[in-house]
Amino acid sequence: MMEYHWYEDYWAMPRNLPRGHQFCIGYYQAQRALRFHVENIHTDQSVFLSTWLLDNGYRVFLHFKSGIVTEVKLGDNPPPVGRIEAPKNLEGLLLSGCLGKLTE
């Protein structure tokens, strides 16, 4: 199973990832990882958060600065996420606070 981990706080991103996990700093590295179907992506790039990830086999995890980790799935999700249907821009929902409380 492939995973896309988004981190609100760059400094909270794990530096010692398990084997097979890739740390993607910046837009280009995250885009390249997605293009080559890297199985486990850890990044601070929210621009790629969409239901496209879910449709292409990725599990999506949001790591908030508060320490809360939320998995976003198609269909029903526990609050505050609610129901997610494709196609959906998850970045817009994230930045508007619909997927969890951002600190900054």
C-alpha positions as CSV (number, residue, x, y, z in Angstrom):
1,M,0.0,0.0,0.0
2,M,1.4,3.4,-1.0
3,E,1.3,6.4,1.5
4,Y,1.4,10.2,1.1
5,H,2.3,11.9,4.4
6,W,1.8,15.7,4.5
7,Y,3.4,17.7,7.4
8,E,2.2,21.1,8.5
9,D,5.5,21.7,10.2
10,Y,8.6,21.1,8.1
11,W,10.7,20.7,11.3
12,A,8.4,18.0,12.6
13,M,9.1,15.8,9.6
14,P,11.0,12.6,10.5
15,R,14.6,12.7,9.4
16,N,15.2,8.9,9.9
17,L,12.6,7.3,7.8
18,P,12.1,3.5,7.5
19,R,13.6,1.8,4.4
20,G,11.5,2.5,1.3
21,H,10.2,5.8,2.6
22,Q,11.2,9.0,0.8
23,F,11.7,12.5,2.3
24,C,10.6,15.0,-0.4
25,I,11.7,18.6,0.2
26,G,9.9,21.1,-2.1
27,Y,7.6,20.9,-5.0
28,Y,10.0,19.3,-7.6
29,Q,11.0,16.4,-5.4
30,A,7.4,15.7,-4.4
31,Q,6.2,15.9,-8.0
32,R,8.9,13.6,-9.2
33,A,8.1,11.1,-6.4
34,L,4.5,11.0,-7.5
35,R,5.4,10.7,-11.2
36,F,7.5,7.7,-10.4
37,H,5.0,6.2,-8.0
38,V,7.3,6.2,-5.0
39,E,5.5,4.0,-2.4
40,N,5.9,6.1,0.8
41,I,6.2,9.9,0.4
42,H,6.8,12.3,3.3
43,T,6.6,16.0,2.4
44,D,5.4,19.5,3.4
45,Q,3.9,20.0,-0.1
46,S,0.1,20.4,0.2
47,V,-0.4,21.3,-3.5
48,F,-0.6,17.6,-4.4
49,L,-3.4,16.9,-1.9
50,S,-6.3,15.7,-4.0
51,T,-8.5,12.7,-4.4
52,W,-6.1,11.8,-7.3
53,L,-3.8,10.4,-4.6
54,L,-6.6,8.1,-3.3
55,D,-7.6,7.1,-6.8
56,N,-4.0,6.1,-7.5
57,G,-3.7,3.8,-4.5
58,Y,-2.2,6.2,-1.9
59,R,-3.3,6.4,1.7
60,V,-3.2,10.1,2.7
61,F,-2.1,11.1,6.2
62,L,-2.1,14.7,7.5
63,H,0.4,15.4,10.3
64,F,-0.6,18.6,12.1
65,K,1.8,20.7,14.1
66,S,-0.4,19.9,17.2
67,G,0.7,16.2,16.9
68,I,-2.7,15.1,15.5
69,V,-2.4,12.7,12.6
70,T,-5.5,12.3,10.4
71,E,-6.0,9.8,7.6
72,V,-8.3,11.0,4.7
73,K,-10.2,8.4,2.8
74,L,-12.9,8.4,0.1
75,G,-16.4,8.2,1.6
76,D,-17.1,8.8,5.2
77,N,-14.4,10.0,7.6
78,P,-14.6,10.8,11.3
79,P,-15.0,14.5,12.2
80,P,-13.7,17.0,11.4
81,V,-13.1,15.6,7.9
82,G,-16.6,14.2,7.0
83,R,-17.5,12.7,3.6
84,I,-15.0,13.0,0.8
85,E,-16.1,12.2,-2.8
86,A,-14.0,12.3,-5.9
87,P,-12.9,14.5,-7.6
88,K,-12.0,16.8,-4.7
89,N,-9.2,19.3,-4.1
90,L,-8.1,18.3,-0.6
91,E,-5.6,21.2,-0.4
92,G,-8.5,23.7,-0.5
93,L,-10.3,21.8,2.3
94,L,-7.0,21.6,4.3
95,L,-6.3,25.3,4.0
96,S,-9.9,26.3,4.9
97,G,-9.6,24.2,8.1
98,C,-12.2,21.6,7.1
99,L,-9.7,18.7,7.5
100,G,-8.3,19.8,10.9
101,K,-7.0,22.9,12.7
102,L,-3.9,24.5,11.3
103,T,-1.8,26.4,13.7
104,E,-0.5,29.1,11.4
